[in-house]
Amino acid sequence: MTALDRLPALATTGVGSLPFADPAAAARHAARAYELAFCPQLPRLDGDMVREWLGGDPGRCGWNADRDRQRPAAWDPFVAQLAAQPPEHRLVKLQVTGPVTLAVALERSAGGIGTGPPSIALAREVAQWLAAAAGEQIERLAGLGLDVLLVIDEPGLAAAGLSGADVDVWHLLRDAGAAAWGLHICGAVPWAVIDGSDLDVLSFDVARCGLEPHALRALRRLLARGGRIAWGVLDPVGPGDAGDVAGTLAGALSALAGETLPLDLVAGRSLVTPSCGSGRLSEQRERLVAATLADAVDRARRTALSSA
C-alpha cells in the first residue's frame, strides 16, 4: 500500500492559492473544508506564484542557488493546525511553483523568449533550490508523523518546449522525500511529457480542457502504471451548482473507464479539485467552491461506487 491508497475514493483537495488575508483562517479552511489538507498559498500576502518563490519581481531580484527564502505566510499556522488535528489518513499536500515556470519567468524578465533549451537548463538549476526548500518542509511534516504529496505547479508547460527527454527536470523534487509527487497543469497538457514521466499524480483542468481521445489514452497509461488523476472539475470563477459539477466528474470518470476499466477502480484512483486556485477571488467565493465540490463528490460517490 502507498500513502495515496489511504485516501478515500474521489478525495477532495484544493489547488494552491486561497483568498484569505489571515494565515490562520486559511490554514483552518484548507484542513477542514477539503479531505486532503494542503498548505495554502496566499497571494494577498505572498504575491503571485512566481513572487512567492522568488521573493519579488524576477526582473529585479534575480536568483541564485544560495538565496534564502522565508516560509509562506500560512506555513506556521498550517503546521500548528495539523499538529492539533492531524488527518486520519496522515497525508497532506504541498504545492510548489515549478522550476520550469520559474525559469521561464526569469528568462523573459531578462529579454529571452522563455522556451526551449536555455529555459530547461535554468530550470534544472532552480530545481536544486526548490528541492532543498521543499525537503525542509517535508521533513518538518514527517516530524508530525505525516506523509506528503508534493505537487509541482507548471501552468504553461505545453509552451515551454519540453520533450520526453527533459522530464528529469523534476527528479530532484521527486527525490526530496515526499511519499508521492505530481504535476498540476491548468493550461494545455503536453501528453507526451506526461507519458515520459514517472509522476504519481496528474492534476489538470478537465472542466475547460475536456478529454480528447489522445488524453484518454495517456490517462489510462498513467493509471496502468499505478498513477492517479486529480480532476479539476469546477471553475472557481463560475462554480455552478453541485449537480452540474457532479455531472462533469461523472462524465470524466465514465469516459476514462470505458470498456476496459471498472468505474470503481477509476474512482478509487481519483482526486477531485477546483480547476485552479481561488487566490484572486473572495473568501465567500472560496467557501462556496469548497462546499459545492464536497456536495458534488458526495453525489458522484453514490453513483460511481454504488455501481461497482
N, C-alpha and C positions, 0 to 999 in steps of 0.2 A: 504493500500500500504506500502511495506517495502522500505528501501533505495535501495535495489537491483533492485526493479521494475523501478527505474528511469533510469537505464542503457538501451541503445539500445540493441536489439537482436544481439547476437554474438559480443558483445563489446570486443575489443582487450585490452590486458594488458600484461605487461612483467612479468618475473619470477625472481624477486630479483636482481641478480647481473648484472652490466654493466661494460664494459672495460675502462671507462673514467678515466683519471688521474685528470681532472678538475671537481670538485664537481658541480660548477655552470652549466657547459656544460652538465653534467649527469642529473641534475635536469630539465633543459630545455628539453632535449631529452625525459626523462621519462614522462613529462607532455604534450609534443606536438606530439610525434610520436605514442602514444597509446591513446585509448579512455578512459581508466581508468588509471589515473596517479598513479604512485607508487613511494615510496621513494626508490631510488636505493641504493643497497649495492655495494661498490667499493673495490674489492679485492686488487687492486693496492695500496690502501691507508689504508684500514681497516683490511686486511688479509682475510683469508677464512671465511666460515660461522661459524666456531667454534671460531676462534680467534676474530672475530668481537664482539662477545658477552662475551667471557671470558677474552679478553684483551691480550692474549698471548698463548703460548703453554700450554695446560691443565696440562701437567706433571710438569710444572714449577710454574704456577701461582696458582693452586688450585682454590677454590671457597668458599665463604661463603655468607650468606644471607644479610650481611651488606655491601658487596662490592659495591663501586661506579663505574659507567661506563660512560665514555664520550659518547656523542651522535655520531652516524656515521658521517663521513666526509660530506656527502651530506645533512644532516638534515637541517641545517640553510638555505642553498640555496634552498632546496625543499620547505620549509615553505615560503620563500620570493617569489618564483615562484608562489605558489598557492595564496598568498595574492595579488599579482599583477594581476594574470589571473586565478581566480577560475573557475573550470569546471562548465558547465551549470547544470549538474546533481548533483553537490555538494557532490560527493562521491570520496574518494581516497582509495588507498590500502597501507597498511603497511604489511611487511613480516618480521617475526622474526624466528630465528633458534629455533626449537622446544625443549622443555625440555627433551624429550626422547633422541634426538640426542646429546644434550649437556651432559646428564647424561652418555650415552654410552661412549662418548669421555673421560670423567673424569674417569669412571670405568676402561677403557682399559689402560689409562695412569698410573693407579695405579696397573696394573697387573691383573685386573679382566677380565672376559670374555665379559662383556658389554651386557648382556642379562638377562632376567628373573627378578624375584622379587627384587634383590638388585638394579638393574638399575632403575626399576619403582619407588621404594621408593625414590631414589635420585632425580628422575625426578620430583616427587611431591614437593620436597624442592626447586629445581631450578625454578619450575613454579611460586613460590611465588615472587621471584625476577624478573623474566621475566614479570609477570603481572604488577608489580609496574612500571617497566621501560616503558612497552607498554602503561599503563594507563596515564602516563605523556605525552606521545606523542599524544595519542588520545585526551586528554584534550586540548592540545595546538591547535590541528586542529579544535576542536569544537569551540574554540575561534574565528576561521575564518569562522564559520558557515558551517563547513564541517563534514560529517559523514565518518566513517572509516569501511572498510572491512579489518579485521585482519586475515592474512593468516599465519599459523604456518607451517614451513618447516621441514618436517620429512622424509628425503630421504630414510633411511634404515629401515623404520618402520616394514616391514614384518619380519625382522630378530631380532627384539627387544624383542620378546617373550610376547607381549601384548595379553590379552584376552578381550572379550567383557566387562568384569568387571573392566577393567583398564582405561576405557575411561574418567574417572573423572580426569585423569592426566592433561587434558586441561581445566578443568572447571574454574580455576582461570583466565586463559587468556580469556576464553569465556565471563567472567563476568567483564572484565577490562574496559568496557564502549563502545566497538565498536558496531556499528549498526548491524554488521554481522561478522561471523567468519568462518574459513575453514582450511583445511589442504592441503598442497602441498606435493605430494609424487612422486618423479621422478623415483623411482625403482618399484619393485613389490608392488601391493596394497593389503593389508590384508583386504579383503572384509568383513569378519566377524566383524572386528573392525569398519569399516565404517558403517555397519548395526547397530551396537550398540551405535553409537554416534548421537548427535543431531546437527551436523555441518550444516552450511548453504551452503557451497561451497566445493566441492572436485575438486582439481586441480591435474591432472595426465597426464602422458606421453602416449597418445594413438598412437603416431606415431611409437614408438618402441614396446610398450606392446600389442597393438591390443585390441580387445574386444572379450573375451571368453563368452560363454553363462551365466556363473555364474556372470560375471562382468555386463552384460546387465541387469540381474535380480536385482542386487544390485543398479545399477544406476536408474532403473525405480522406485525402492522403495524410493530412495533419492528424485527424482522428485515428487513422490506422497505425500511426507511429506513436500513439499514446498522448497526443496533444489535446488541448481544449480550446473552445471558442468562447469569447466574450462578445455577445451580440449587442451592438448599440442600436436599440430598438425604439428609442424615444428621443425626439428632438427637444432639448430643453427650452428653446425659444417658443415652440408651439407644441406642448406635450400631448394635446388631445385628451381623450378620456381613456380609462383603463381598458375598455373593450377594444378600442382601436389598437392600442399598444399590444394587448394580448393577441389580437389577430395578426399583427406584424410578426410577433415572435412565433406564433403557431405556424404561420406560413413558412418562415425560415427553417424551423425545425423539420417540418414535413418535406420541404424541398430537399433538404440535405439527407434525410432518411431515405426517401425514395423507395426503391425496391430492394435495396442492398443492406440497409442498416436499420435495426429496430429503433423505433421512435424513442423508447425509454432510454436506450443507450446514448443517443444523441443528446437528450435532455440531461442525462447524468454527467455528460462531459461538457456542459454548457454553463456559462455565467451570463448574467443579464445586466446591462448598463444603460445609462443615457448615451447618446451618440457622441457627446463631448462634455466638457466641464461647464459649470454654470457660473464661473467666477465673475463674469461681467453682468450678471442679471441681478435680481433682488433676492433677499433671503426668503421672502414669501414664495417667490417662484421656485427656488430650490426645494423648499419644503413640499410644494405641490409636486415637483418632479419625483422626489423620493417616494411620496405616498402613492402617486399614480403607478410608478414602477412596481412597488410592492403589491398593489392590488392586481396589476396585470399579471405578475408572476404567479400569484395565488390562483388566478383563473387558468393560466397555462398549465400549471402543475396538475390541476384537476383533469385537464384534457389529455396531456401527454402521458402522465403516469398512470391514469386510470385505464388507458387503452392497452397497457402492457399485458 
